[in-house]
Amino acid sequence: MKLLDHQVVRDKILENLKLLSVPSATGTENIVADRLEKRLRELNLEVQRQPLIGDLNRRFNVIGVRGENPKILFSTHMDTVPHWGHIVTEGFKLINEEIYMRGILDTKGQLVSLLTALEFSQRPVAIALFSDEEKDGRGSDTFLQLGTDLFNLRDLIGAIVLEPSELKVATSQWGNLEFEVWIGGSQAHGASLKGDNAIHKMIDLISKLKEIAKRRSLVLSVGRLEGGFDPQVVPDQAFSVIDLLFPIRTSDIYYQIVEEVIEVLRNSGASWRIVSSDPPIANEEEKLSPLIQTLSEAFKSIGLSMEVTEYTAWTDAQHLIELGIPTVILGAGPLHLAHTRWERLKISEIIKLTELIFALIEGVGNREG
């Protein structure tokens, strides 16, 4: 297999990054989707738009194929979280060989690696780029329901969902239970010793949820907590958005724990709405084996060793595994910086991922499995 010139790859990375450096928060990703569709056609892929089922914003997935009988499906999403105070307000900035931009980790840097690798190879490849991953996962859910006629899913040895993983190969994905909670109280002057403090009641509820998380080895994330105006008035309303993360080892008791959480919510007197609920998911080891072997060889071909891990966040891998495709999660950079105001990614890491994807497309990823 030929080796890639890092300087040439770096120049292509920055060129492709400019293509994607427009805002694409969930609900507004069609501009980036249009650009990706055009670019994939320029790279000699046959491309189809796949409209999201029931989507009022008329968003669509971009599905592509080049050549016959590709063995690996490369997938990621085109939307990002909102700006949320990122230090770069427009486009991207290159500082000390790190790219700062909203969505560079999740997942525009991964997309750039894919586009760049596609420029250096003309071998068979299958692509699925989804909308709405950061909200409801409706893009990959549409793919789950409709599939595609561009290539035969049964011919694939597997799929690689490109998400930040520090180039570790995640063969399973944690579950989650995300919900919104409202708790009421009664107002009174803050110094009157009267009233019913809704914030205190919310804190008590969160404490009970923390107890469940500790006892069941879950991870509790309180992402939003609102209520009240001033210490001089007892708040009569409180609102919170809470996420519980379920490690793979809780797969068999996921629904039992969910019922336990709902019972606590009922007893608190709160109103709630479940935003998302997905049990942990893992591949069947025997079916995954050909993809893992292929990945291991690809890592070796670029001088790296492969490390296997679990993925702690929800991704479109959920729906691909449900579709029966052996699927792993893999990408450049650390997950913990994604969604933050300091989201950034080293060019050197994008180059490494580009080399890995190129190795998979050009060589080991296209043998008969």
C-alpha positions as CSV (number, residue, x, y, z in Angstrom):
1,M,0.0,0.0,0.0
2,K,1.3,3.4,-0.9
3,L,2.1,5.9,1.9
4,L,0.6,9.4,2.0
5,D,2.7,12.5,2.1
6,H,1.8,14.3,5.3
7,Q,2.3,17.8,3.9
8,V,0.0,17.1,1.0
9,V,-2.6,15.5,3.3
10,R,-2.4,18.6,5.6
11,D,-3.0,20.9,2.8
12,K,-6.0,18.8,1.7
13,I,-7.4,18.7,5.2
14,L,-7.4,22.5,5.5
15,E,-9.0,22.8,2.0
16,N,-11.8,20.4,3.0
17,L,-12.2,22.1,6.4
18,K,-13.1,25.3,4.6
19,L,-15.9,23.4,2.9
20,L,-17.4,22.5,6.2
21,S,-16.7,25.7,8.2
22,V,-20.3,27.0,8.1
23,P,-22.6,26.6,11.1
24,S,-24.6,23.4,11.0
25,A,-26.4,23.1,14.3
26,T,-29.1,20.5,14.4
27,G,-32.0,21.7,12.3
28,T,-29.7,23.8,10.0
29,E,-27.4,21.1,8.6
30,N,-28.8,21.2,5.1
31,I,-26.2,23.7,3.9
32,V,-23.4,21.3,4.9
33,A,-25.3,18.4,3.6
34,D,-25.6,20.1,0.2
35,R,-21.8,20.7,0.1
36,L,-21.0,17.2,1.1
37,E,-23.3,15.8,-1.5
38,K,-21.6,17.9,-4.2
39,R,-18.1,17.0,-2.9
40,L,-18.8,13.2,-2.9
41,R,-20.0,13.4,-6.5
42,E,-16.8,15.2,-7.4
43,L,-14.9,12.3,-5.8
44,N,-16.7,9.8,-8.2
45,L,-19.3,8.5,-5.8
46,E,-22.9,7.8,-6.8
47,V,-24.9,9.8,-4.3
48,Q,-28.5,9.8,-3.1
49,R,-30.4,12.1,-0.8
50,Q,-32.5,10.2,1.8
51,P,-35.2,12.6,3.2
52,L,-35.8,12.1,6.9
53,I,-39.1,10.5,7.7
54,G,-41.7,13.1,8.8
55,D,-39.1,16.0,9.1
56,L,-40.7,19.4,8.8
57,N,-37.3,21.0,8.0
58,R,-36.9,18.8,4.9
59,R,-33.5,17.5,6.1
60,F,-31.9,14.5,4.5
61,N,-29.1,12.0,4.8
62,V,-26.4,11.7,2.2
63,I,-25.8,8.1,1.1
64,G,-23.0,7.3,-1.3
65,V,-21.1,4.4,-3.0
66,R,-18.2,4.0,-5.3
67,G,-17.4,0.8,-7.1
68,E,-18.9,-2.6,-6.5
69,N,-19.3,-4.6,-3.4
70,P,-17.7,-2.3,-0.8
71,K,-16.9,-4.1,2.4
72,I,-17.0,-1.3,5.0
73,L,-19.6,1.4,5.5
74,F,-18.1,4.7,6.8
75,S,-20.7,6.8,8.7
76,T,-21.0,9.9,10.7
77,H,-23.3,12.9,11.2
78,M,-23.5,16.3,9.6
79,D,-25.1,18.3,12.4
80,T,-23.4,19.8,15.5
81,V,-24.6,21.1,18.8
82,P,-25.3,24.9,18.9
83,H,-22.5,27.5,19.3
84,W,-22.9,27.4,23.1
85,G,-20.2,30.0,23.6
86,H,-17.4,28.5,21.6
87,I,-14.3,30.8,21.5
88,V,-14.5,30.9,17.7
89,T,-17.6,32.7,16.5
90,E,-17.2,32.2,12.8
91,G,-15.3,29.6,10.7
92,F,-12.2,28.1,12.3
93,K,-8.9,29.1,13.8
94,L,-5.6,27.3,13.6
95,I,-3.5,27.8,16.7
96,N,-0.3,25.8,17.3
97,E,-1.4,23.2,14.9
98,E,-4.8,22.8,16.6
99,I,-8.1,23.6,14.9
100,Y,-10.6,25.4,17.0
101,M,-14.2,25.3,15.7
102,R,-17.6,24.3,16.9
103,G,-18.1,20.7,15.8
104,I,-14.4,20.1,14.8
105,L,-14.4,17.0,17.1
106,D,-18.1,16.1,16.8
107,T,-17.8,15.5,13.9
108,K,-16.4,17.8,11.2
109,G,-12.8,16.7,11.8
110,Q,-13.9,13.2,11.3
111,L,-15.7,14.2,8.1
112,V,-12.6,16.0,6.9
113,S,-10.5,12.9,7.4
114,L,-13.1,10.9,5.4
115,L,-13.2,13.4,2.5
116,T,-9.4,13.6,2.4
117,A,-8.9,9.8,2.4
118,L,-11.4,9.5,-0.4
119,E,-9.3,11.9,-2.5
120,F,-6.4,9.6,-2.5
121,S,-8.2,6.3,-3.3
122,Q,-10.5,5.2,-6.0
123,R,-11.3,1.8,-4.5
124,P,-14.9,0.7,-3.6
125,V,-16.4,2.5,-0.5
126,A,-19.8,3.0,1.0
127,I,-20.8,6.2,2.9
128,A,-23.8,7.2,5.1
129,L,-23.9,10.7,6.5
130,F,-26.7,11.4,8.8
131,S,-28.7,14.4,10.0
132,D,-30.1,15.0,13.5
133,E,-27.7,12.9,15.5
134,E,-27.2,15.6,18.1
135,K,-31.0,15.7,18.9
136,D,-33.2,12.8,18.2
137,G,-31.1,10.5,15.9
138,R,-33.8,10.7,13.2
139,G,-31.3,10.5,10.4
140,S,-29.9,7.1,11.3
141,D,-33.4,6.0,12.4
142,T,-34.6,6.8,8.8
143,F,-31.7,4.7,7.5
144,L,-32.7,1.9,9.9
145,Q,-36.3,1.9,8.5
146,L,-35.5,2.5,4.8
147,G,-32.0,1.1,4.2
148,T,-30.6,1.9,0.8
149,D,-30.6,0.5,-2.7
150,L,-27.1,1.9,-3.5
151,F,-25.3,-1.1,-2.0
152,N,-26.1,-4.4,-0.4
153,L,-25.9,-4.1,3.4
154,R,-25.5,-7.9,3.7
155,D,-22.3,-7.7,1.7
156,L,-20.6,-5.5,4.3
157,I,-18.3,-6.9,6.9
158,G,-19.2,-3.9,9.1
159,A,-19.6,-0.2,9.6
160,I,-17.4,2.4,11.2
161,V,-19.1,5.3,12.9
162,L,-16.7,8.2,13.0
163,E,-16.8,9.9,16.4
164,P,-14.1,11.2,18.7
165,S,-12.5,8.2,20.4
166,E,-8.7,9.0,20.5
167,L,-8.4,6.4,17.8
168,K,-9.6,3.7,20.1
169,V,-12.1,1.2,18.7
170,A,-15.3,1.1,20.6
171,T,-17.2,-2.2,20.1
172,S,-20.1,-1.3,22.4
173,Q,-22.1,1.8,23.4
174,W,-23.4,2.7,26.8
175,G,-27.1,3.3,27.3
176,N,-28.9,6.4,28.6
177,L,-32.0,7.8,30.1
178,E,-32.5,11.5,29.6
179,F,-35.4,13.4,31.0
180,E,-36.7,16.9,31.8
181,V,-38.2,17.5,35.3
182,W,-40.5,20.2,36.6
183,I,-41.2,20.7,40.3
184,G,-43.6,23.2,41.8
185,G,-43.6,24.9,45.2
186,S,-45.2,28.1,46.7
187,Q,-43.8,31.6,46.8
188,A,-43.1,33.6,50.0
189,H,-40.8,36.3,51.1
190,G,-37.3,34.8,51.5
191,A,-37.0,35.8,55.1
192,S,-40.6,34.9,56.2
193,L,-39.9,31.3,57.0
194,K,-42.9,30.5,54.9
195,G,-43.4,29.0,51.4
196,D,-42.3,25.8,49.7
197,N,-38.9,26.0,48.0
198,A,-39.0,24.2,44.6
199,I,-35.3,24.4,44.2
200,H,-34.8,22.6,47.5
201,K,-37.2,19.9,46.3
202,M,-35.3,19.5,43.1
203,I,-32.0,19.1,45.0
204,D,-33.6,16.4,47.1
205,L,-34.8,14.6,44.0
206,I,-31.3,14.8,42.4
207,S,-29.8,13.4,45.7
208,K,-32.1,10.4,45.4
209,L,-31.1,9.9,41.8
210,K,-27.5,10.1,42.8
211,E,-28.1,7.3,45.3
212,I,-29.5,5.1,42.5
213,A,-26.6,6.0,40.3
214,K,-24.1,5.1,43.0
215,R,-25.8,1.8,43.9
216,R,-26.3,0.7,40.3
217,S,-22.9,2.0,39.0
218,L,-24.4,4.5,36.7
219,V,-23.2,8.0,35.8
220,L,-25.5,10.9,36.6
221,S,-25.2,14.1,34.6
222,V,-27.3,17.2,35.6
223,G,-26.9,19.4,32.5
224,R,-29.4,22.2,33.4
225,L,-30.9,23.5,36.6
226,E,-33.2,26.6,36.7
227,G,-35.5,28.2,39.2
228,G,-36.2,31.3,41.2
229,F,-35.4,35.0,40.9
230,D,-33.6,36.1,44.1
231,P,-32.9,34.8,47.7
232,Q,-35.6,37.3,48.8
233,V,-38.4,35.2,47.3
234,V,-39.0,31.5,47.8
235,P,-39.0,29.9,44.3
236,D,-42.3,28.2,43.3
237,Q,-40.8,26.5,40.2
238,A,-37.7,24.5,39.4
239,F,-36.6,22.8,36.1
240,S,-33.8,20.4,35.4
241,V,-32.5,18.3,32.5
242,I,-30.9,15.1,33.7
243,D,-29.1,12.2,31.9
244,L,-28.3,8.8,33.4
245,L,-25.6,6.8,31.6
246,F,-25.7,3.0,31.7
247,P,-22.5,1.0,31.3
248,I,-22.5,-2.2,29.2
249,R,-22.6,-4.3,32.4
250,T,-26.1,-2.9,33.2
251,S,-27.6,-4.2,29.9
252,D,-29.6,-7.0,31.6
253,I,-31.1,-4.7,34.2
254,Y,-31.6,-1.5,32.2
255,Y,-35.4,-1.6,32.2
256,Q,-35.5,-2.5,35.9
257,I,-33.4,0.5,36.7
258,V,-35.5,2.8,34.5
259,E,-38.6,1.7,36.5
260,E,-36.7,2.5,39.7
261,V,-36.0,6.0,38.5
262,I,-39.6,6.6,37.4
263,E,-40.8,5.5,40.8
264,V,-38.5,8.1,42.4
265,L,-39.9,10.7,40.0
266,R,-43.5,9.8,40.9
267,N,-42.9,10.0,44.6
268,S,-41.2,13.4,44.3
269,G,-44.4,15.0,43.1
270,A,-42.6,16.2,39.9
271,S,-43.8,16.3,36.4
272,W,-41.3,14.8,33.8
273,R,-40.8,14.0,30.2
274,I,-38.5,11.4,28.9
275,V,-36.3,12.8,26.1
276,S,-34.5,9.7,25.1
277,S,-34.2,6.1,26.4
278,D,-31.8,3.6,24.9
279,P,-30.3,0.5,26.6
280,P,-26.6,-0.3,26.3
281,I,-25.9,-2.1,23.0
282,A,-23.1,-4.3,21.9
283,N,-22.2,-6.4,18.8
284,E,-22.4,-10.1,18.5
285,E,-18.7,-11.0,18.9
286,E,-18.7,-13.7,16.2
287,K,-20.2,-11.3,13.6
288,L,-17.8,-8.5,14.6
289,S,-14.7,-10.6,14.2
290,P,-14.0,-9.9,10.5
291,L,-14.3,-6.1,11.0
292,I,-12.0,-6.2,14.1
293,Q,-9.4,-8.3,12.2
294,T,-9.5,-5.9,9.3
295,L,-9.1,-2.9,11.6
296,S,-6.2,-4.5,13.4
297,E,-4.4,-5.0,10.1
298,A,-5.1,-1.5,9.0
299,F,-3.7,-0.1,12.3
300,K,-0.5,-2.2,11.8
301,S,-0.1,-1.0,8.2
302,I,0.2,2.6,9.5
303,G,2.5,1.7,12.4
304,L,-0.1,1.8,15.2
305,S,-1.6,-0.8,17.5
306,M,-5.3,-1.1,18.0
307,E,-7.0,-0.6,21.4
308,V,-10.5,-1.7,22.1
309,T,-12.9,0.2,24.4
310,E,-16.5,1.1,25.2
311,Y,-18.2,4.3,24.0
312,T,-19.9,6.3,26.7
313,A,-22.1,8.6,24.6
314,W,-25.0,7.8,22.2
315,T,-24.1,7.6,18.5
316,D,-25.7,6.5,15.3
317,A,-24.1,3.1,15.9
318,Q,-27.3,2.3,17.9
319,H,-29.4,2.1,14.7
320,L,-26.7,0.5,12.6
321,I,-26.3,-2.4,15.1
322,E,-30.1,-2.7,15.3
323,L,-30.0,-3.0,11.5
324,G,-27.8,-6.0,11.9
325,I,-24.6,-4.4,10.7
326,P,-21.5,-5.2,12.9
327,T,-20.5,-1.6,13.9
328,V,-17.7,0.1,15.8
329,I,-17.1,3.7,16.8
330,L,-13.8,5.2,16.0
331,G,-12.4,8.7,15.4
332,A,-9.8,11.4,16.1
333,G,-9.5,13.4,19.3
334,P,-10.9,13.1,22.8
335,L,-14.7,13.0,23.5
336,H,-14.4,15.1,26.6
337,L,-13.6,18.3,24.6
338,A,-16.6,17.9,22.3
339,H,-19.5,20.3,23.0
340,T,-17.3,22.6,25.1
341,R,-16.2,26.2,24.4
342,W,-12.7,24.9,23.9
343,E,-13.5,22.3,21.3
344,R,-10.4,21.7,19.2
345,L,-8.6,19.0,17.4
346,K,-4.9,18.6,16.4
347,I,-4.1,18.4,12.7
348,S,-1.8,15.5,13.4
349,E,-4.7,13.5,14.8
350,I,-6.8,14.2,11.7
351,I,-3.8,13.1,9.5
352,K,-3.6,9.8,11.5
353,L,-7.3,9.1,11.0
354,T,-7.0,10.0,7.3
355,E,-4.2,7.4,7.0
356,L,-6.3,4.8,8.8
357,I,-9.4,5.4,6.6
358,F,-7.2,5.4,3.5
359,A,-5.7,2.0,4.6
360,L,-9.1,0.5,5.0
361,I,-10.4,1.8,1.7
362,E,-7.3,1.1,-0.4
363,G,-6.3,-2.2,0.9
364,V,-7.5,-4.5,3.7
365,G,-11.0,-3.1,3.7
366,N,-11.8,-4.3,0.2
367,R,-10.7,-7.9,0.2
368,E,-13.4,-10.5,0.2
369,G,-14.6,-11.1,3.7
